[in-house]
Amino acid sequence: MMNYWNFGTDGVSEIISERFRGLHAPRGVLFRALAEREHHLQSPRGARAPRRGFFRFSNFMRSLVCACIAIATLGAEEFAPPLFVFHNGASFGNPQQQAAALKELGYDGIGSVKLPQLKERLAAFEEAGLRLFSIYTNATFNENGGSYAKELPESIDLLNGYKAIVELTLRGDSRLKNADELAVKVVREIADMAERAGLRVALYPHAGFYVARVPEALRIAKKVDRRNVGIMLNLCHFLKSEKPDDLEETIEAAKPYLFQASTCGADTDGKSWKQLIQPLDSGTFDQVTLLRLLKDAGFEGAVGLQCYGISDAPKTLGRSIAAWKKNLEAMRD
């Protein structure tokens, strides 16, 4: 790490100029102007004062330089969410081979993992230095109450301390007058289990389910009223069930609850899953727009790559991560 304190006017100016370069600021203008004023104020009238090191500036100037460095550093931070592959994209080999392949390709881990074989998959990815970001499960309700997978409590206990997310779809009879009440009750039960293990629950809007759209997920999350309950934005299901033109408004409304997102190549006006779930370098949907909207919303979660129905996984995963990196670069331009 560079030592800012051993530089005089020119040295600190160069550092700040370099940090501001990515922000399109004039090279060193701010610092040089202030340094020249400090030099003038501290010099006897008509005399030429020697160059001053950083610690010979006034307290005000030292504080101002520190503030400039901090602002420049914050402004230069890049938006680069972790990218994981959905379980359905790692449909080759055993968990150790999957982890090795994803690591070599440059992914940050795996997510949307199904509950069977969770223990083996968690161990394999941890050994490879990758994360298991989330598990995928479903809850249902009817007039008699709610239910969920019998493996879920054990799976949540297994993930204690991993800060993973429970992706939760909701199915139920929307004709019931107390449908929301029944949905809220089962989500709260799962949320309480997750809270004890340090996990969060993200309601997963899924086309055709009781919670099929982002506004429905938000409605239930707000009624559940648990600090560890939010939602997940899934591009393919959004395009299937909602209007593409509403994406910006949807993300804006969801941002206090937006724990995680998923993307994939897609045709904006697609109808079939084949059109709505493609490798990331395919389809007509503008991926850069999605990234910019997430950044503007202050999104701090991970992004999953949906791979349902995509064949030739190792090859298409390579194409998708190349497209991901290209999209991140395009977003910064």
C-alpha positions as CSV (number, residue, x, y, z in Angstrom):
1,M,0.0,0.0,0.0
2,M,1.3,3.4,-0.9
3,N,2.4,5.7,2.0
4,Y,0.6,9.0,1.4
5,W,2.4,10.7,4.3
6,N,5.9,10.7,2.9
7,F,5.1,13.0,0.0
8,G,5.3,16.7,-0.5
9,T,3.0,18.9,-2.6
10,D,3.9,17.2,-5.9
11,G,3.8,13.7,-4.5
12,V,0.4,13.9,-2.9
13,S,-0.9,15.8,-6.0
14,E,0.2,13.0,-8.2
15,I,-1.6,10.4,-5.9
16,I,-4.8,12.3,-5.9
17,S,-4.6,13.0,-9.6
18,E,-4.2,9.3,-10.2
19,R,-7.2,8.4,-8.0
20,F,-9.4,11.0,-9.7
21,R,-8.4,9.9,-13.2
22,G,-11.3,7.4,-13.3
23,L,-13.7,10.1,-12.3
24,H,-12.7,12.3,-15.2
25,A,-11.4,15.0,-13.0
26,P,-8.6,17.4,-14.2
27,R,-5.3,16.0,-13.2
28,G,-4.3,17.4,-9.8
29,V,-6.2,20.6,-10.2
30,L,-8.0,20.6,-6.9
31,F,-4.9,19.7,-4.8
32,R,-2.5,21.9,-6.7
33,A,-4.7,25.0,-6.3
34,L,-5.1,24.5,-2.6
35,A,-1.4,23.7,-2.1
36,E,-0.4,26.8,-4.0
37,R,-2.7,28.9,-1.8
38,E,-1.3,27.3,1.4
39,H,2.3,28.0,0.0
40,H,1.3,31.6,-0.6
41,L,-0.2,32.1,2.9
42,Q,2.7,30.6,4.7
43,S,5.4,32.5,2.7
44,P,6.8,35.9,3.8
45,R,5.7,38.6,1.4
46,G,8.1,38.8,-1.6
47,A,10.1,35.8,-0.4
48,R,10.3,32.4,-2.1
49,A,9.4,29.8,0.5
50,P,10.9,26.3,0.3
51,R,8.7,23.3,-0.8
52,R,6.8,22.0,2.2
53,G,6.3,18.3,3.0
54,F,2.8,17.0,3.9
55,F,3.3,17.3,7.7
56,R,4.3,21.0,7.3
57,F,0.9,21.9,5.9
58,S,-1.6,23.5,8.3
59,N,-4.0,21.2,10.1
60,F,-6.7,22.3,7.8
61,M,-4.7,21.4,4.7
62,R,-3.8,18.0,6.0
63,S,-7.5,17.3,6.8
64,L,-8.5,18.5,3.4
65,V,-5.9,16.3,1.6
66,C,-7.1,13.2,3.6
67,A,-10.7,14.0,2.6
68,C,-9.8,14.3,-1.0
69,I,-8.0,10.9,-0.9
70,A,-11.0,9.3,0.8
71,I,-13.5,10.8,-1.7
72,A,-11.4,9.8,-4.7
73,T,-11.0,6.2,-3.4
74,L,-14.8,5.9,-2.8
75,G,-15.6,7.3,-6.2
76,A,-13.2,4.9,-7.9
77,E,-14.9,1.8,-6.4
78,E,-16.2,-0.5,-9.0
79,F,-19.6,-2.3,-9.1
80,A,-18.8,-6.0,-9.4
81,P,-21.2,-8.3,-7.6
82,P,-20.2,-11.9,-6.9
83,L,-21.4,-14.1,-9.7
84,F,-22.5,-17.7,-8.9
85,V,-23.9,-20.5,-11.0
86,F,-27.3,-21.9,-10.3
87,H,-27.3,-25.6,-9.3
88,N,-29.0,-26.4,-12.6
89,G,-25.9,-25.0,-14.5
90,A,-23.5,-27.4,-12.7
91,S,-25.1,-30.5,-14.2
92,F,-21.8,-32.3,-14.9
93,G,-19.6,-34.6,-12.8
94,N,-19.5,-34.8,-9.0
95,P,-19.4,-31.8,-6.6
96,Q,-15.6,-31.8,-6.6
97,Q,-15.5,-31.6,-10.4
98,Q,-18.1,-28.9,-10.5
99,A,-16.3,-26.8,-8.0
100,A,-13.0,-27.2,-9.8
101,A,-14.6,-26.3,-13.2
102,L,-16.3,-23.2,-11.8
103,K,-13.2,-22.0,-10.0
104,E,-11.1,-22.4,-13.2
105,L,-13.7,-20.4,-15.2
106,G,-13.7,-17.6,-12.6
107,Y,-17.1,-17.9,-10.9
108,D,-17.4,-17.1,-7.2
109,G,-19.3,-20.2,-6.3
110,I,-22.7,-22.0,-6.7
111,G,-26.2,-21.1,-5.5
112,S,-29.8,-22.0,-5.8
113,V,-28.7,-25.4,-4.6
114,K,-31.2,-28.2,-4.1
115,L,-31.4,-29.7,-0.6
116,P,-30.4,-33.3,-1.4
117,Q,-26.6,-33.7,-1.3
118,L,-26.2,-30.3,0.2
119,K,-23.5,-31.5,2.7
120,E,-21.3,-33.0,0.0
121,R,-21.7,-29.9,-2.3
122,L,-20.9,-27.5,0.6
123,A,-17.8,-29.4,1.5
124,A,-16.5,-29.6,-2.1
125,F,-17.0,-25.9,-2.8
126,E,-15.5,-24.9,0.6
127,E,-12.4,-27.0,-0.1
128,A,-12.1,-25.3,-3.5
129,G,-12.2,-21.9,-1.9
130,L,-15.6,-21.0,-3.4
131,R,-18.9,-20.0,-1.7
132,L,-22.2,-21.7,-1.5
133,F,-24.4,-18.6,-1.8
134,S,-27.9,-20.0,-1.5
135,I,-30.2,-23.0,-1.3
136,Y,-33.5,-23.3,-3.2
137,T,-36.7,-24.7,-1.7
138,N,-40.4,-24.3,-1.7
139,A,-43.2,-23.8,0.8
140,T,-46.9,-24.5,0.2
141,F,-50.1,-23.7,2.0
142,N,-53.7,-24.6,1.9
143,E,-56.7,-24.2,4.2
144,N,-55.1,-26.6,6.7
145,G,-51.9,-24.6,7.0
146,G,-48.4,-24.5,5.5
147,S,-45.6,-27.0,4.8
148,Y,-42.1,-27.1,3.5
149,A,-39.4,-29.7,2.7
150,K,-38.6,-32.1,5.5
151,E,-34.9,-31.6,4.8
152,L,-35.1,-27.8,5.3
153,P,-34.5,-27.6,9.1
154,E,-31.4,-29.8,8.8
155,S,-30.2,-27.9,5.8
156,I,-30.5,-24.6,7.6
157,D,-28.6,-26.0,10.6
158,L,-25.9,-27.2,8.3
159,L,-25.4,-23.7,6.8
160,N,-25.2,-22.1,10.3
161,G,-22.5,-19.4,10.0
162,Y,-22.2,-19.4,6.2
163,K,-24.4,-16.3,5.7
164,A,-26.2,-18.1,2.9
165,I,-29.6,-17.2,1.6
166,V,-32.7,-19.5,1.5
167,E,-34.4,-18.9,-1.8
168,L,-38.1,-19.6,-1.1
169,T,-40.8,-20.1,-3.7
170,L,-44.4,-20.0,-2.5
171,R,-47.3,-22.1,-3.8
172,G,-50.9,-22.0,-2.6
173,D,-54.5,-21.5,-3.4
174,S,-55.0,-17.8,-4.3
175,R,-58.8,-18.3,-4.0
176,L,-58.6,-18.6,-0.2
177,K,-59.7,-15.5,1.6
178,N,-56.9,-15.8,4.1
179,A,-54.2,-16.8,1.5
180,D,-51.8,-14.1,2.5
181,E,-52.2,-14.9,6.2
182,L,-51.4,-18.5,5.5
183,A,-48.4,-17.6,3.4
184,V,-47.1,-15.2,6.0
185,K,-47.3,-17.8,8.7
186,V,-45.2,-20.4,6.9
187,V,-42.6,-17.8,5.8
188,R,-42.3,-16.6,9.4
189,E,-41.7,-20.2,10.6
190,I,-38.9,-20.6,8.0
191,A,-37.5,-17.1,8.7
192,D,-37.2,-17.9,12.4
193,M,-35.3,-21.0,11.7
194,A,-33.0,-19.1,9.4
195,E,-32.5,-16.3,11.9
196,R,-31.1,-18.7,14.5
197,A,-28.5,-19.9,11.9
198,G,-27.6,-16.4,10.7
199,L,-29.3,-16.9,7.4
200,R,-31.6,-14.7,5.3
201,V,-34.7,-15.7,3.4
202,A,-35.4,-14.3,-0.1
203,L,-38.8,-14.8,-1.6
204,Y,-38.4,-16.1,-5.1
205,P,-41.0,-14.9,-7.6
206,H,-41.7,-17.8,-9.9
207,A,-44.1,-17.7,-12.8
208,G,-47.3,-19.7,-12.1
209,F,-46.8,-19.8,-8.3
210,Y,-48.7,-17.9,-5.6
211,V,-45.8,-15.4,-5.5
212,A,-45.2,-15.0,-9.3
213,R,-44.2,-11.3,-9.5
214,V,-42.0,-9.0,-7.6
215,P,-44.9,-6.8,-6.3
216,E,-46.4,-10.0,-4.8
217,A,-43.1,-10.9,-3.2
218,L,-42.8,-7.4,-1.7
219,R,-46.3,-7.6,-0.3
220,I,-45.6,-10.8,1.5
221,A,-42.2,-9.7,2.7
222,K,-43.6,-6.6,4.2
223,K,-46.4,-8.5,6.0
224,V,-43.9,-11.1,7.3
225,D,-42.0,-8.2,8.9
226,R,-38.8,-10.0,9.7
227,R,-35.4,-8.3,9.3
228,N,-34.0,-11.4,7.6
229,V,-36.8,-11.7,5.0
230,G,-36.4,-10.0,1.6
231,I,-36.8,-10.9,-2.1
232,M,-34.9,-12.0,-5.1
233,L,-35.2,-10.5,-8.6
234,N,-35.1,-13.2,-11.3
235,L,-34.8,-11.9,-14.8
236,C,-36.4,-14.8,-16.6
237,H,-39.4,-14.9,-14.3
238,F,-39.7,-11.1,-14.5
239,L,-39.8,-11.1,-18.3
240,K,-42.3,-14.0,-18.2
241,S,-44.8,-12.5,-15.8
242,E,-44.2,-8.7,-15.8
243,K,-43.6,-5.9,-18.3
244,P,-40.0,-5.3,-19.4
245,D,-40.6,-1.5,-19.3
246,D,-41.4,-1.7,-15.6
247,L,-37.9,-3.0,-14.7
248,E,-36.5,0.3,-13.4
249,E,-39.6,1.0,-11.3
250,T,-39.6,-2.5,-10.0
251,I,-36.0,-2.4,-8.8
252,E,-36.5,1.0,-7.3
253,A,-39.5,-0.3,-5.3
254,A,-37.7,-3.5,-4.3
255,K,-34.3,-2.1,-3.2
256,P,-34.9,-2.0,0.6
257,Y,-35.7,-5.8,0.3
258,L,-33.5,-6.9,-2.6
259,F,-31.2,-9.5,-1.2
260,Q,-30.2,-11.3,-4.4
261,A,-30.7,-11.3,-8.2
262,S,-30.4,-13.7,-11.1
263,T,-29.8,-13.1,-14.7
264,C,-29.3,-15.0,-18.0
265,G,-29.4,-14.2,-21.7
266,A,-33.0,-13.6,-22.7
267,D,-35.1,-12.2,-25.5
268,T,-37.0,-9.2,-24.1
269,D,-40.2,-10.2,-25.7
270,G,-39.7,-13.9,-25.2
271,K,-42.5,-16.2,-24.2
272,S,-40.9,-19.7,-23.9
273,W,-38.3,-20.7,-21.3
274,K,-36.0,-21.4,-24.2
275,Q,-36.2,-17.8,-25.3
276,L,-36.1,-16.5,-21.7
277,I,-33.1,-18.6,-20.4
278,Q,-30.1,-18.5,-22.7
279,P,-26.3,-18.2,-22.2
280,L,-25.4,-14.7,-21.1
281,D,-24.0,-13.7,-24.5
282,S,-27.3,-14.4,-26.2
283,G,-30.7,-12.8,-26.5
284,T,-32.0,-9.3,-27.1
285,F,-32.3,-8.1,-23.5
286,D,-29.8,-5.4,-22.5
287,Q,-27.7,-6.9,-19.6
288,V,-25.8,-3.6,-19.1
289,T,-29.1,-1.8,-18.3
290,L,-29.8,-4.4,-15.6
291,L,-26.4,-3.9,-14.0
292,R,-26.7,-0.1,-14.0
293,L,-30.1,-0.3,-12.4
294,L,-28.8,-2.6,-9.7
295,K,-25.9,-0.3,-9.1
296,D,-28.1,2.8,-8.9
297,A,-30.3,1.0,-6.4
298,G,-27.3,0.4,-4.1
299,F,-27.5,-3.4,-4.6
300,E,-25.0,-5.2,-2.5
301,G,-26.0,-8.8,-3.0
302,A,-24.7,-11.6,-5.3
303,V,-26.0,-12.4,-8.8
304,G,-26.8,-15.9,-9.9
305,L,-26.6,-17.3,-13.4
306,Q,-29.8,-19.1,-14.3
307,C,-29.1,-22.1,-16.5
308,Y,-32.3,-24.1,-16.6
309,G,-32.6,-26.1,-19.9
310,I,-29.2,-25.0,-21.2
311,S,-27.0,-27.8,-22.5
312,D,-23.2,-28.2,-22.9
313,A,-22.7,-26.6,-19.5
314,P,-18.8,-26.2,-19.4
315,K,-18.8,-24.5,-22.8
316,T,-21.7,-22.2,-22.2
317,L,-20.5,-21.3,-18.7
318,G,-17.3,-20.1,-20.3
319,R,-19.2,-18.0,-22.7
320,S,-21.4,-16.6,-20.0
321,I,-18.6,-15.4,-17.7
322,A,-16.9,-13.8,-20.6
323,A,-20.1,-11.9,-21.4
324,W,-20.4,-11.0,-17.7
325,K,-17.0,-9.4,-17.6
326,K,-17.6,-7.6,-20.9
327,N,-20.9,-6.2,-19.5
328,L,-19.3,-4.9,-16.3
329,E,-16.7,-3.1,-18.4
330,A,-19.4,-1.6,-20.7
331,M,-21.3,-0.4,-17.7
332,R,-18.3,1.6,-16.5
333,D,-17.8,3.4,-19.8
